[in-house]
Structures are given as C-alpha cells and as structure tokens.
C-alpha cells in the first residue's frame, strides 16, 4: 500500500474492504449456476462462467499472496477456457507480474478500491427522471441479465448465466432494476457481509446515461445496506465512474493490479 494511505491510517480499512471484496465474489460464484470456486493457501480461484475476465479470476485479500498457490490456481482457472485474470493488491510484488506472464497474461491495468463510511455517504439524487429503482428477486433474472448486458454495452450472452438461478434470492444479495417508461434501463447489486456492503453491477443503458440513474442505483444499494446495520461500503469503479462515486463520499484506499491476456 502506498505511503500516503498508511499515513492516513487506512491500512485496516483497506484490509477489511479487500477481505469483503474477495468474499463477495466467492459467494457469487458459489450461487451462480455455472460457478466454480477453489481455495489454496491465501489464494482463491473464481470462475463465474461469463466471458468477462474480471469475473473469472485468481485473487487474494492478502497483501502477499502465496505464489505457489497463485500458480496452481491460475492453471486451473485458465483451463476453464474463458477470459480470465489475476487480480492482486498493490503490494503483491513483481513476482506476480512474472507469474502472470508465464500464464499468458501480459496486459496490466490498475483497479482502484474505494470505500465510503455510512457517516460520509451522500445519497441525494434527482427523482424527476420518471425512473423507479426497485429490488427484484430471481424471477427477474432474465430481465436483469438483459439490462446488465445493455448497461455494459457488451454482446448478448457475455454474462452467460452469471445472474441466473437463485443468485438474486441468495442470503446477503440484493438486486435492483431501474425501470424506465419502456422497461429496465439499469442495474445494481448489493452484497452484504459482516461489516460492509459491496456495490456491484452499476450499469445504465447508454441511451439513458447522464440522467442520474447510476447515482440513484448506487444510492439505493447504499441506503439498504446501511439500514441493515452495515457501517461502510466498498466498490471497484470504472474510470468513468470515479467522479460519481467520489461525489457520493467514496475515496480510494488502495489500487489493485489486474493482469489479463489483452489490454
């Protein structure tokens, strides 16, 4: 972790968020229909069954992941034949880059980890757009996947059965749809843990962006998580989403590194 965050006393915050993040994704792949999950040492192998590299990953909440475990689980995840990645915390070291290269993952990108305490959250949003954000159960899995696909502007089938089955009914999971005049136009997912709520799947149809829908979806995930007694939230934003989350009270506590086959 960089010195500036050590000086701010955020080591424990980053550790808690890292543990919550890895746990949340592991729980997701355990309940998704095509999911696969394995643990070796302090490393976790996760396959969600989608064509998204970040959702088929070898990762660890430890600052120093076990390299032998990382190597073995990398081989297992790669064997699934899907786009995949290695995702590690920023102090993981150059050894991980060498290991990733041996597995054909030559592209490297930074992924911020952001945290927001409940007391710092700014949950205001514009309700004049005629959009209702509502929680949905597994009977809406198909509509949710369709809206998620449109929101991320990816080809049909990219997410596979990731959000199918009983995912939206699973304990600790809360799925949301933003409904416009012609149907769902955005998605959100909250994954609650012991202390923190994870914010995932914030995606808005490109034709409806710029109207506060991402803010409304995020605010609903946060509001419900905080109402359930969780004291903070975490997320890993896209570059486009950074300013939104900063305006809602999130701040970067550390930056992770993701290795993939393509930039």
Secondary structure, 3 states (H helix, E strand, C coil): CCHHHHHCCCHHHHHHHHHHHHHHHHHHHHHCCCCEEEEECCEEEEECCCCCHHHEEEECCCCCCCHHHHHHHHHHHHCCCCCCEEEECCCCCHHHHHHHHHCCCCEEEEEEEEEEEHHHCCCCCCCCCCCEEEEECHHHHHHHHHHHHHHHCCCCCCCCCCCCCCHHHCCCEEEEEEEECCEEEEEEEEEECCCEEEEEEEEECHHHCCCCHHHHHHHHHHHHHHHCCCCEEEECCCHHHHHHHHHCCCEEEEEEEEEECCC
